[in-house]
Amino acid sequence: MKYQKVTATVLTTVMALGTCACGKSQEAQTGTGEDGETITLRILENDTAKSEGYLDELLNAFNEAYKDKGIQAVDANMEEYSNLAENGPYGYGPDVLYQANDKLMAYAEDKHLMAISKEDFECADQIPQEAWDAFAVTVDGQKYTCGVPVNVQEPMLFYRKDLLPEDWESTWDSDGSGTPDFFENWSSLYSYSKELYESSNGEKFGLVAPCNDLYMMAEFIFSYGGYVFGQNEDGSFNSEDIGFAAGDTANGIAAMRQFAGIMSEECLDDSIKQSRYSKVADGSYFCSISTPDTYVLFHDRLQEVYTGEGLSEEEADKKATENLGMVELPGKMPSDGDLESGTADTDTIVMGGVNGYGISAYTEHRDACIEFVNFATSYEMITKRAQILGIAPTRGDVADEIGGVTDMIFESLNEGHIYLMPSVKAVDQIWDPMQTLLSDVAKDAFRQSKGETVKYEDTSAIQDALDKADQSIYDAIYTLAN
């Protein structure tokens, strides 16, 4: 990929230029630059897409389709040069990158991403407006789109269907709904997890999830009135109004601490983010929390369990598909934060996001990048992505064809049960303070079990910690950054 340094003047106009109509250039017609050389696009994808082989499938298919048009795509594989904001202006960085909306739009806010026209993409009419809105940014009063949605995300419960209790219909379906109570409300999930933990003398667990992960634990905040940033009358986010300490969030954080007390101590650090796949597969954990695009990781670990038991690869694959369950998080929580009480009177609200493709403002090959993103978001490639990775696609035609959880997720989004991450740069500053707080509060459950002094004796102490976290975030955005 050839780069040129972009001056400050150019950067201030790139948003407007990105949406202008343009005639067919030599690049668009032939895929070659002015010197006639083949254009090479560097594509930055996520780790799961790479490890599970989807990126290779995408690149091979694109390169075969465009082999006579002078365009080829390669894995950016740039490691230290993957940060577009730091390295793009100096000639390093991907042409096209796939990330979550909050990450992409942090780049867009500082004009590191190119604005696009929806009309340039065949997928446009198949994607609901809510997904496109996640990639919208307002600059100098003008609204621009800076990303193409691929899949929608929310935390999901992953579990083994064959390890459901045999008596769940008589013991764990109090309302006769045909769905176990522990998939419907958090108090029942806590009760079932506690029963597993105590009956196995601490060797088996119910839910074990990463308590230090804000994305996975946000339901203990948003369900109780907390929020990331307030909103202005025009719908834009006000990053001066930080709301993690708002409402009854202290009750929610207390509930998370209560649940941590019957989890494996792995819940306190990043080790759970890798071990959850194998621990659910081997039955050590009844369930864990992750996003739909990690379905394949749970499936593959479960398939390995079955091949280890002597099944063929084909038999193990089929059995893993049959026995791996993925459902939304329980829909109700106790308003007072006491999971022992058995109440379930508050709607669960989780953190969500939309992943998609953005185009670097520093690429010299705008038309070729559009060609690639068009190919990558085609019906065929999104279908293949869904088949390989288990994503919830934003393309309605693919979602209708493959079924799955996409309709359910969009319904939850429309009903206000999913809080989409704000697409503003200030979001970068929320993660460290909140994840440090969540981990520290969860540790109290283990401090107590070990006879050590707890740090947060009651919800008042948790409230003070939340207030301090809000202030730390504010300082990081408005004081320390200046």
C-alpha positions as MATLAB code, in Angstrom:
seq = 'MKYQKVTATVLTTVMALGTCACGKSQEAQTGTGEDGETITLRILENDTAKSEGYLDELLNAFNEAYKDKGIQAVDANMEEYSNLAENGPYGYGPDVLYQANDKLMAYAEDKHLMAISKEDFECADQIPQEAWDAFAVTVDGQKYTCGVPVNVQEPMLFYRKDLLPEDWESTWDSDGSGTPDFFENWSSLYSYSKELYESSNGEKFGLVAPCNDLYMMAEFIFSYGGYVFGQNEDGSFNSEDIGFAAGDTANGIAAMRQFAGIMSEECLDDSIKQSRYSKVADGSYFCSISTPDTYVLFHDRLQEVYTGEGLSEEEADKKATENLGMVELPGKMPSDGDLESGTADTDTIVMGGVNGYGISAYTEHRDACIEFVNFATSYEMITKRAQILGIAPTRGDVADEIGGVTDMIFESLNEGHIYLMPSVKAVDQIWDPMQTLLSDVAKDAFRQSKGETVKYEDTSAIQDALDKADQSIYDAIYTLAN';
ca = [
       0.000    0.000    0.000;
       1.389    3.424   -0.925;
       0.778    6.336    1.406;
       1.377   10.036    1.425;
       1.393   12.246    4.476;
      -1.918   14.040    4.864;
      -1.771   17.662    5.868;
      -4.006   19.205    8.477;
      -5.884   21.066    5.764;
      -6.743   17.847    3.943;
      -7.858   16.191    7.174;
     -10.385   18.919    7.846;
     -12.067   18.313    4.481;
     -11.891   14.535    4.202;
     -15.377   14.040    5.648;
     -16.947   16.214    2.994;
     -14.893   14.780    0.168;
     -15.733   11.223    1.179;
     -19.413   11.641    0.337;
     -19.004   13.426   -2.994;
     -20.026   11.653   -6.168;
     -17.132   10.955   -8.484;
     -16.683    9.654  -12.011;
     -15.191    6.259  -12.764;
     -11.448    6.602  -12.247;
      -8.790    4.368  -13.783;
      -8.671    2.593  -10.396;
     -12.387    1.905  -10.437;
     -12.320    0.679  -14.009;
      -9.173   -1.466  -13.980;
      -8.065   -1.732  -10.353;
      -4.655   -0.303  -11.210;
      -3.072    2.919  -10.113;
      -1.579    5.550  -12.416;
       1.613    3.512  -12.815;
      -0.370    0.453  -13.879;
       0.748   -1.614  -10.903;
      -1.614   -3.925   -9.064;
      -3.252   -2.282   -6.068;
      -2.691   -4.083   -2.758;
      -5.215   -3.435    0.015;
      -4.269   -4.224    3.600;
      -7.219   -5.587    5.592;
      -7.309   -5.549    9.392;
      -9.741   -8.135   10.814;
     -10.450   -9.421   14.322;
      -8.587  -12.309   15.929;
     -11.495  -14.764   15.771;
     -11.972  -14.241   12.045;
      -8.277  -14.943   11.553;
      -7.967  -17.945   13.870;
     -11.098  -19.657   12.535;
     -10.095  -19.231    8.900;
     -12.754  -16.733    7.820;
     -10.249  -14.036    6.861;
      -8.435  -16.487    4.576;
     -11.766  -17.444    2.987;
     -12.591  -13.774    2.404;
      -9.193  -12.819    1.005;
      -8.988  -15.879   -1.264;
     -12.486  -15.302   -2.630;
     -11.862  -11.604   -3.238;
      -8.500  -12.164   -4.882;
      -9.948  -14.815   -7.173;
     -12.808  -12.502   -8.182;
     -10.478   -9.551   -8.792;
      -7.409  -11.319  -10.175;
      -8.014   -9.826  -13.635;
      -8.847   -6.358  -12.301;
      -5.525   -5.442  -10.759;
      -6.648   -5.471   -7.111;
      -5.514   -7.842   -4.384;
      -6.209   -7.882   -0.644;
      -3.867   -9.133    2.072;
      -3.953   -9.553    5.825;
      -2.686   -6.269    7.284;
      -0.902   -8.279    9.991;
       0.555   -5.036   11.226;
       0.595   -5.510   14.983;
       2.207   -2.321   16.300;
       0.969   -0.398   13.253;
      -2.674   -1.329   13.687;
      -3.555    1.917   15.509;
      -4.863    4.087   12.707;
      -4.822    7.300   14.735;
      -1.169    6.966   15.719;
       0.286    5.468   12.564;
      -2.011    6.345    9.675;
      -0.713    9.908    9.176;
       2.857    8.586    8.964;
       2.276    6.036    6.257;
       1.421    2.946    8.303;
      -1.932    1.364    8.850;
      -4.634   -0.702    7.160;
      -6.710    0.426    4.183;
      -9.829   -1.306    5.535;
     -10.481   -2.251    9.154;
     -13.193   -4.256   10.893;
     -14.038   -3.226   14.461;
     -16.859   -2.388   16.862;
     -18.749    0.861   16.309;
     -17.281    2.647   19.336;
     -13.721    1.865   18.204;
     -14.295    2.805   14.579;
     -16.153    5.974   15.420;
     -13.420    7.121   17.796;
     -11.262    7.195   14.654;
     -14.022    8.899   12.674;
     -14.422   11.681   15.223;
     -10.829   12.717   14.577;
     -11.233   12.278   10.798;
      -9.046    9.168   10.522;
     -11.860    7.345    8.687;
     -13.294    8.238    5.318;
     -16.948    9.201    5.101;
     -18.942    6.971    2.781;
     -22.184    7.044    0.833;
     -24.592    4.229    1.647;
     -25.607    4.188   -2.009;
     -22.163    2.812   -2.919;
     -22.930   -0.453   -1.130;
     -25.208   -3.200   -2.368;
     -26.061   -4.180    1.227;
     -27.491   -0.760    2.126;
     -31.199   -1.567    1.817;
     -30.801   -4.880    3.644;
     -29.455   -3.273    6.828;
     -31.810   -1.577    9.316;
     -31.301    2.094   10.074;
     -30.507    1.354   13.735;
     -27.341   -0.407   12.602;
     -26.322    2.402   10.238;
     -26.888    4.948   13.024;
     -24.128    3.282   15.044;
     -21.661    4.526   12.411;
     -22.938    8.095   12.115;
     -20.925   11.111   13.229;
     -21.768   14.823   13.170;
     -18.984   17.198   12.151;
     -19.604   20.954   11.984;
     -23.331   20.320   12.001;
     -23.223   17.838    9.112;
     -24.004   14.137    9.639;
     -21.737   11.569    7.977;
     -21.652    7.778    7.805;
     -18.224    6.247    8.416;
     -18.776    2.509    8.555;
     -20.708   -0.365    6.994;
     -22.499   -2.576    9.559;
     -21.785   -6.316    9.486;
     -23.105   -7.846   12.700;
     -24.867   -6.805   15.869;
     -23.535   -7.792   19.278;
     -24.862   -8.279   22.770;
     -23.725  -10.540   25.622;
     -25.256  -14.017   25.411;
     -25.396  -17.047   27.689;
     -23.619  -20.110   26.314;
     -24.426  -23.496   27.878;
     -24.635  -27.238   27.204;
     -28.192  -28.305   26.491;
     -27.443  -31.885   27.496;
     -26.434  -30.724   30.984;
     -29.768  -29.138   31.803;
     -31.159  -30.734   34.983;
     -33.405  -33.657   34.142;
     -36.160  -32.285   36.367;
     -36.002  -28.706   35.112;
     -39.580  -28.804   33.791;
     -40.970  -29.721   37.192;
     -38.427  -27.891   39.380;
     -37.180  -24.929   37.340;
     -40.177  -23.827   35.260;
     -42.446  -22.217   37.826;
     -44.491  -20.281   35.272;
     -44.921  -23.198   32.867;
     -43.420  -21.195   30.022;
     -41.352  -24.064   28.642;
     -38.175  -22.123   29.412;
     -36.112  -22.795   32.545;
     -36.478  -20.079   35.190;
     -32.703  -19.622   35.250;
     -32.814  -18.375   31.644;
     -35.590  -15.925   32.520;
     -34.429  -14.170   35.675;
     -31.166  -13.584   37.499;
     -32.423  -14.649   40.922;
     -33.183  -18.143   39.569;
     -29.855  -18.298   37.744;
     -28.174  -17.417   41.020;
     -30.161  -20.090   42.901;
     -29.338  -22.780   40.354;
     -25.665  -21.761   40.272;
     -25.502  -21.859   44.068;
     -27.089  -25.315   44.104;
     -24.490  -26.633   41.634;
     -21.646  -25.025   43.566;
     -22.694  -26.346   46.964;
     -23.703  -29.845   45.820;
     -20.285  -30.335   44.159;
     -18.288  -28.890   47.074;
     -17.100  -26.060   44.876;
     -15.954  -28.216   41.965;
     -18.826  -27.365   39.627;
     -20.168  -23.919   38.891;
     -23.296  -22.452   37.379;
     -22.594  -19.107   35.757;
     -18.960  -18.003   35.623;
     -18.330  -14.789   33.716;
     -15.589  -12.110   33.506;
     -16.429   -9.720   36.331;
     -13.645   -7.381   35.222;
     -15.228   -6.908   31.783;
     -17.497   -3.877   31.567;
     -19.105   -5.083   28.343;
     -20.139   -8.397   29.890;
     -21.168   -6.914   33.264;
     -22.946   -3.767   32.057;
     -26.360   -5.301   32.813;
     -25.574   -4.722   36.494;
     -25.302   -1.002   35.657;
     -27.789   -0.181   32.901;
     -30.618   -2.243   34.431;
     -30.430   -0.071   37.528;
     -30.485    3.356   35.891;
     -26.817    3.816   35.069;
     -25.625    4.983   31.658;
     -22.417    5.915   29.875;
     -23.072    9.481   28.707;
     -26.171   11.625   28.798;
     -27.782   12.816   25.588;
     -28.447   16.282   24.232;
     -31.758   17.338   22.710;
     -30.488   16.532   19.201;
     -29.655   12.977   20.256;
     -25.894   13.492   20.395;
     -23.997   12.278   23.443;
     -22.882   14.670   26.185;
     -19.622   13.250   27.508;
     -19.631   15.762   30.388;
     -22.615   13.880   31.797;
     -21.157   10.560   32.978;
     -23.735    8.235   34.483;
     -22.195    5.074   35.884;
     -23.095    6.288   39.384;
     -26.645    7.265   38.424;
     -29.883    5.693   39.615;
     -29.624    2.568   41.762;
     -26.454    1.281   40.124;
     -24.954    0.559   43.538;
     -27.650   -2.116   43.968;
     -26.669   -3.674   40.669;
     -22.970   -3.761   41.510;
     -23.868   -5.354   44.859;
     -25.759   -8.060   42.936;
     -22.696   -8.695   40.777;
     -20.552   -9.071   43.913;
     -23.101  -11.472   45.360;
     -22.974  -13.623   42.232;
     -19.151  -13.543   42.168;
     -19.202  -15.329   45.528;
     -20.331  -18.564   43.859;
     -18.138  -18.234   40.778;
     -14.679  -19.595   40.147;
     -11.964  -17.117   41.125;
     -11.109  -17.008   37.418;
     -13.913  -14.469   37.126;
     -11.590  -11.796   38.527;
      -9.086  -11.567   35.690;
      -8.639  -12.044   31.974;
      -7.935  -15.777   32.228;
     -11.680  -16.462   32.122;
     -11.872  -14.913   28.656;
      -9.975  -17.898   27.270;
     -10.910  -20.654   29.703;
     -14.695  -20.114   29.456;
     -14.849  -21.930   26.109;
     -13.262  -25.139   27.403;
     -14.875  -24.934   30.863;
     -18.388  -24.773   29.393;
     -17.445  -27.548   26.968;
     -16.213  -29.939   29.647;
     -19.088  -29.141   32.016;
     -17.043  -27.388   34.708;
     -19.231  -24.336   34.150;
     -22.908  -24.708   33.352;
     -22.819  -21.427   31.431;
     -20.768  -18.351   30.696;
     -21.230  -15.006   28.968;
     -19.765  -13.997   25.627;
     -20.827  -12.465   22.298;
     -22.463  -14.261   19.334;
     -19.317  -14.052   17.201;
     -17.519  -16.369   19.661;
     -20.059  -19.165   19.133;
     -17.527  -21.028   17.009;
     -15.004  -21.064   19.884;
     -17.486  -22.721   22.246;
     -18.503  -25.128   19.484;
     -14.930  -26.119   18.650;
     -14.023  -26.800   22.269;
     -17.155  -28.930   22.691;
     -16.354  -30.796   19.495;
     -12.910  -31.558   20.941;
     -14.558  -33.009   24.050;
     -16.577  -35.371   21.875;
     -13.659  -36.431   19.684;
     -11.780  -37.137   22.910;
     -14.591  -39.508   23.818;
     -14.034  -41.411   20.579;
     -16.455  -39.826   18.113;
     -15.363  -39.064   14.565;
     -14.865  -35.416   13.555;
     -18.186  -35.425   11.683;
     -20.086  -37.049   14.558;
     -18.476  -34.710   17.105;
     -19.305  -31.661   15.001;
     -22.956  -32.695   14.735;
     -23.246  -33.480   18.441;
     -21.590  -30.186   19.425;
     -24.047  -28.292   17.225;
     -26.962  -30.132   18.838;
     -25.815  -29.599   22.432;
     -24.410  -26.051   22.427;
     -27.038  -23.562   23.525;
     -26.939  -19.773   23.126;
     -29.651  -17.547   24.593;
     -30.014  -13.926   25.650;
     -29.222  -13.063   29.248;
     -32.099  -13.500   31.739;
     -34.623  -10.729   31.219;
     -35.329   -9.769   34.832;
     -33.299   -8.668   37.857;
     -34.226   -7.866   41.473;
     -34.608   -4.099   41.922;
     -32.982   -4.198   45.360;
     -29.964   -6.097   44.043;
     -30.523   -9.029   46.398;
     -30.346  -12.210   44.331;
     -31.243  -14.303   47.387;
     -34.635  -12.626   47.638;
     -36.014  -14.453   44.614;
     -37.567  -11.294   43.204;
     -37.365  -10.388   39.523;
     -39.027   -7.035   38.963;
     -36.549   -5.015   36.873;
     -35.909   -5.365   33.133;
     -32.390   -6.405   32.198;
     -30.585   -3.922   29.944;
     -27.289   -5.057   28.441;
     -24.500   -3.324   26.576;
     -24.529   -3.849   22.822;
     -22.675   -2.797   19.744;
     -22.425   -3.127   15.989;
     -19.290   -4.373   14.251;
     -18.481   -3.243   10.754;
     -15.970   -2.091    8.169;
     -14.380    1.339    7.970;
     -12.086    2.766    5.287;
      -8.924    4.621    6.260;
      -8.804    8.313    5.422;
      -5.171    7.760    4.467;
      -5.672    5.170    1.754;
      -4.756    6.160   -1.799;
      -7.253    3.632   -3.144;
     -10.730    4.788   -2.137;
     -12.548    3.092   -5.031;
     -10.728   -0.209   -4.531;
     -11.545   -0.122   -0.816;
     -15.222    0.375   -1.633;
     -15.006   -2.603   -3.985;
     -13.541   -4.716   -1.188;
     -16.108   -3.679    1.433;
     -18.883   -4.280   -1.089;
     -17.534   -7.780   -1.654;
     -17.042   -8.442    2.057;
     -20.614   -7.346    2.875;
     -22.216   -9.249    0.002;
     -24.903  -11.846    0.647;
     -22.457  -14.663   -0.067;
     -19.653  -13.481    2.213;
     -21.899  -12.459    5.126;
     -23.571  -15.866    4.875;
     -20.170  -17.541    4.988;
     -19.122  -15.344    7.914;
     -22.267  -16.348    9.790;
     -21.686  -20.032    9.023;
     -18.055  -19.980   10.151;
     -18.236  -17.588   13.102;
     -21.858  -17.743   14.241;
     -22.418  -13.986   14.036;
     -25.783  -12.234   14.126;
     -25.694  -10.498   10.711;
     -27.201   -7.077   10.128;
     -28.160   -8.033    6.559;
     -31.835   -8.877    6.754;
     -31.760  -11.321    3.848;
     -28.956  -13.348    5.451;
     -30.646  -13.232    8.846;
     -33.889  -14.503    7.321;
     -32.081  -17.298    5.508;
     -29.995  -18.639    8.392;
     -32.421  -17.920   11.217;
     -30.690  -17.736   14.557;
     -30.617  -14.888   17.018;
     -30.494  -11.795   14.799;
     -34.231  -11.046   14.870;
     -34.245  -11.573   18.616;
     -31.357   -9.148   19.105;
     -32.939   -6.435   16.944;
     -36.234   -6.889   18.782;
     -34.410   -6.414   22.085;
     -32.683   -3.348   20.637;
     -35.985   -1.829   19.529;
     -37.558   -2.544   22.923;
     -34.754   -0.760   24.759;
     -33.182   -3.863   26.295;
     -29.844   -3.198   24.593;
     -27.861   -0.040   25.231;
     -25.716    0.581   22.145;
     -22.279    1.919   22.945;
     -21.977    5.648   22.157;
     -20.007    6.183   18.957;
     -17.793    8.940   20.351;
     -14.087    9.130   21.118;
     -14.679    9.769   24.831;
     -15.802    6.146   25.221;
     -12.103    5.206   25.187;
     -11.796    6.635   28.696;
     -14.529    4.582   30.395;
     -12.974    1.128   30.288;
     -10.033    1.219   32.694;
     -11.746    3.015   35.622;
     -14.902    0.896   35.418;
     -13.185   -2.422   34.873;
     -10.850   -1.733   37.802;
     -13.865   -0.975   39.990;
     -15.820   -4.044   38.869;
     -12.883   -6.359   39.491;
     -12.184   -4.833   42.901;
     -15.813   -5.125   44.029;
     -15.976   -8.742   42.847;
     -12.809   -9.504   44.823;
     -14.711   -8.597   47.981;
     -16.630  -11.869   47.656;
     -13.347  -13.768   47.824;
     -11.837  -11.517   50.502;
     -14.844  -12.334   52.646;
     -14.592  -16.086   52.060;
     -10.923  -15.970   53.058;
     -11.623  -14.008   56.211;
      -9.988  -10.861   54.876;
     -11.317   -7.325   55.301;
     -13.781   -6.324   52.600;
     -13.414   -2.933   50.919;
     -17.074   -2.256   50.153;
     -19.160   -3.064   53.205;
     -22.470   -1.787   51.842;
     -24.112   -0.040   48.887;
     -23.078    3.325   50.299;
     -19.429    2.380   49.912;
     -20.129    1.093   46.387;
     -21.887    4.372   45.576;
     -18.830    6.347   46.693;
     -16.641    4.188   44.456;
     -18.961    4.747   41.497;
     -18.889    8.515   42.075;
     -15.087    8.412   42.073;
     -15.064    6.345   38.891;
     -17.295    8.902   37.149;
     -14.906   11.654   38.242;
     -11.882    9.692   37.023;
     -13.522    9.284   33.619;
     -14.339   12.997   33.478;
     -10.765   13.902   34.384;
      -9.393   11.575   31.725;
     -11.581   13.180   29.072;
     -11.323   16.835   30.020;
      -8.345   17.355   32.313;
      -5.592   14.794   31.820;
      -5.990   14.776   28.038;
      -5.307   18.537   27.801;
];
